[in-house]
Amino acid sequence: MGRGLFITLEGPDGSGKTTQMDRLEEYLHRRGLAVERTREPGGTLLSEAIRRLLLEPSYSPVDARAELFLYAAARAQHVAERIRPALAAGKIVLCDRFSDSTLAYQGYGRQLGAELVERLNDLATGNLRPDITFLIDVPVAIGLGRRSGGSDRLEQEDLEFHRRVRQGYLDLARREPRRVHLIDGTPSPDVVWEEIKGILDARLERL
């Protein structure tokens, strides 16, 4: 396939990303394609260690800038160690969250600003951008209501924080409609999957 394809799934908490990631991975395997599935923060030994620092509630409070730099460090290692090598090998990389999450959560949620976050993301990734981003959107109340079990440090933030995060995602979808496909996450997982699959099939036909 030559250079691989970089696909990311994004969305607020409770949007159903994990369910759709499972379906994506299974579908691509059935088509006989080489898939590298990963997540952020995480994906490598170092990045997973940083993930624990970022999401563990007992480490609160964390300065917003320190949080941003930790995400960037985890992403730099992830891109160098996992994502770029997989793309160079012609694989399809499926990533649960990537730089758009940092834009939404730190740029908007923490109000650090899009410009700072985008500059740091470019530095951390060497200007790597996803080829396709599926942004699964749900209203904040629905997303938070879907959570089960314990909440991580970011999930425990107040409603206003999560509303700002969602707005960040919606602004991104308006700015980059060719890359970012806004998917309504409120219907059943089957309905959501059919929309994702239709977009993906059209893209795979062009490879």
C-alpha positions as CSV (number, residue, x, y, z in Angstrom):
1,M,0.0,0.0,0.0
2,G,3.0,2.3,0.1
3,R,2.9,4.8,2.9
4,G,0.3,3.7,5.4
5,L,-2.9,5.5,6.5
6,F,-3.2,7.3,9.8
7,I,-6.8,7.2,11.3
8,T,-7.7,8.8,14.6
9,L,-10.9,8.6,16.7
10,E,-11.7,11.7,18.7
11,G,-14.6,12.8,20.9
12,P,-15.7,14.0,24.3
13,D,-15.8,11.5,27.2
14,G,-18.6,9.0,26.7
15,S,-18.8,9.4,23.0
16,G,-18.4,5.7,22.2
17,K,-14.9,5.8,20.7
18,T,-13.8,2.5,22.1
19,T,-16.7,0.6,20.6
20,Q,-16.1,2.1,17.2
21,M,-12.4,1.5,17.4
22,D,-13.0,-2.2,18.0
23,R,-15.2,-2.3,14.9
24,L,-12.7,-0.5,12.8
25,E,-9.9,-2.8,13.8
26,E,-12.0,-5.9,13.1
27,Y,-13.3,-4.6,9.8
28,L,-9.8,-3.7,8.5
29,H,-8.4,-7.1,9.5
30,R,-11.3,-8.8,7.7
31,R,-10.3,-6.9,4.6
32,G,-6.8,-8.3,4.9
33,L,-5.1,-5.0,5.8
34,A,-2.2,-4.6,8.2
35,V,-3.3,-2.6,11.2
36,E,-1.5,-1.0,14.1
37,R,-3.8,-0.1,16.9
38,T,-2.7,2.3,19.7
39,R,-3.9,5.0,22.0
40,E,-3.0,8.3,23.5
41,P,-1.7,9.1,25.9
42,G,0.2,5.9,25.8
43,G,1.3,3.4,23.1
44,T,4.9,2.9,24.3
45,L,6.4,2.0,27.6
46,L,7.4,5.6,28.4
47,S,4.2,7.1,27.1
48,E,2.1,4.7,29.2
49,A,4.0,5.7,32.3
50,I,3.2,9.3,31.5
51,R,-0.4,8.3,31.0
52,R,-0.6,7.1,34.6
53,L,0.8,10.5,35.8
54,L,-1.7,12.4,33.7
55,L,-4.9,10.5,34.6
56,E,-4.4,9.4,38.2
57,P,-6.7,11.6,40.3
58,S,-4.3,11.5,43.3
59,Y,-1.8,13.6,41.4
60,S,-4.2,16.6,41.4
61,P,-3.9,19.5,41.2
62,V,-1.7,19.6,38.1
63,D,-0.7,22.9,36.5
64,A,-2.2,23.3,33.1
65,R,1.2,24.0,31.4
66,A,2.7,21.0,33.1
67,E,-0.2,18.9,31.9
68,L,0.3,20.1,28.3
69,F,4.0,19.4,28.3
70,L,3.4,15.9,29.6
71,Y,1.0,15.1,26.8
72,A,3.5,16.5,24.3
73,A,6.3,14.3,25.7
74,A,4.2,11.2,25.6
75,R,3.2,12.0,22.0
76,A,6.7,12.7,20.8
77,Q,7.8,9.2,22.0
78,H,4.7,7.6,20.6
79,V,5.2,9.1,17.2
80,A,8.9,8.2,17.0
81,E,8.6,4.7,18.4
82,R,5.3,3.4,17.1
83,I,3.3,5.6,14.7
84,R,5.9,6.7,12.1
85,P,7.5,3.2,11.8
86,A,4.1,1.6,11.3
87,L,3.2,4.1,8.6
88,A,6.6,3.6,6.9
89,A,5.8,-0.1,6.8
90,G,2.5,0.6,5.0
91,K,0.2,-0.2,7.9
92,I,-3.0,1.5,8.8
93,V,-2.5,3.1,12.2
94,L,-5.7,3.4,14.3
95,C,-5.2,5.7,17.3
96,D,-7.6,6.4,20.0
97,R,-7.1,10.2,20.5
98,F,-4.2,12.2,19.1
99,S,-3.2,15.8,18.9
100,D,-6.8,17.0,18.4
101,S,-7.5,15.9,22.0
102,T,-4.8,18.2,23.3
103,L,-6.3,21.0,21.3
104,A,-9.7,20.4,22.8
105,Y,-8.8,19.5,26.4
106,Q,-5.8,21.8,27.0
107,G,-6.3,24.5,24.4
108,Y,-10.1,24.9,25.1
109,G,-10.7,23.1,28.3
110,R,-7.7,24.5,30.2
111,Q,-8.0,27.7,28.1
112,L,-4.3,27.7,27.1
113,G,-5.2,28.7,23.6
114,A,-5.2,26.9,20.2
115,E,-2.1,28.6,18.9
116,L,0.2,27.4,21.8
117,V,-1.2,23.9,21.7
118,E,-0.9,23.6,17.9
119,R,2.7,24.8,17.9
120,L,3.7,22.3,20.6
121,N,1.8,19.5,18.8
122,D,3.7,20.3,15.6
123,L,7.0,20.2,17.5
124,A,6.2,16.9,19.3
125,T,5.0,15.1,16.1
126,G,7.3,16.6,13.5
127,N,4.2,18.1,11.9
128,L,2.5,14.7,11.6
129,R,-1.3,14.9,11.0
130,P,-3.9,12.2,10.7
131,D,-5.2,11.4,7.3
132,I,-8.7,10.8,8.6
133,T,-10.2,11.8,11.9
134,F,-13.6,10.5,13.0
135,L,-14.9,12.9,15.6
136,I,-17.8,11.3,17.5
137,D,-19.9,14.0,19.0
138,V,-22.4,13.8,21.9
139,P,-23.8,16.5,24.2
140,V,-21.9,16.8,27.4
141,A,-24.8,15.5,29.6
142,I,-25.2,12.4,27.5
143,G,-21.5,11.6,27.4
144,L,-20.9,12.0,31.1
145,G,-24.1,10.0,31.8
146,R,-22.6,7.1,29.9
147,R,-19.6,6.7,32.1
148,S,-19.4,3.6,34.3
149,G,-16.9,2.8,37.1
150,G,-14.3,5.2,38.4
151,S,-13.4,8.5,36.7
152,D,-9.9,9.6,35.8
153,R,-8.6,13.0,36.7
154,L,-9.9,14.8,33.5
155,E,-13.3,13.1,33.6
156,Q,-13.7,14.5,37.1
157,E,-13.6,18.1,35.8
158,D,-16.8,20.2,36.1
159,L,-19.4,20.7,33.4
160,E,-18.0,23.9,32.1
161,F,-14.7,22.3,31.4
162,H,-16.3,19.5,29.4
163,R,-18.5,22.1,27.5
164,R,-15.4,24.0,26.5
165,V,-13.8,20.7,25.3
166,R,-16.8,19.9,23.2
167,Q,-16.7,23.4,21.7
168,G,-13.1,22.9,20.8
169,Y,-13.9,19.8,18.9
170,L,-16.8,21.4,17.1
171,D,-14.6,24.4,16.1
172,L,-12.0,22.0,14.8
173,A,-14.5,20.2,12.6
174,R,-15.6,23.5,11.1
175,R,-12.0,24.4,10.4
176,E,-10.9,21.1,8.9
177,P,-13.9,19.5,7.2
178,R,-11.9,17.5,4.7
179,R,-10.0,15.7,7.4
180,V,-12.3,15.7,10.4
181,H,-15.6,13.9,9.9
182,L,-18.2,14.9,12.5
183,I,-20.2,11.9,13.5
184,D,-23.4,12.1,15.6
185,G,-22.7,9.8,18.5
186,T,-26.3,9.8,19.9
187,P,-27.8,7.0,17.8
188,S,-27.1,3.3,18.4
189,P,-23.5,2.0,17.9
190,D,-24.7,0.2,14.7
191,V,-25.9,3.5,13.2
192,V,-22.7,5.3,14.1
193,W,-20.6,2.4,12.7
194,E,-22.5,2.5,9.3
195,E,-21.6,6.2,8.9
196,I,-18.0,5.6,9.8
197,K,-17.8,2.6,7.5
198,G,-19.2,4.5,4.5
199,I,-16.6,7.2,4.9
200,L,-13.8,4.7,5.4
201,D,-14.8,2.6,2.4
202,A,-14.7,5.7,0.1
203,R,-11.2,6.5,1.3
204,L,-9.9,3.0,1.0
205,E,-11.1,2.9,-2.6
206,R,-8.7,5.7,-3.4
207,L,-5.6,4.0,-2.0
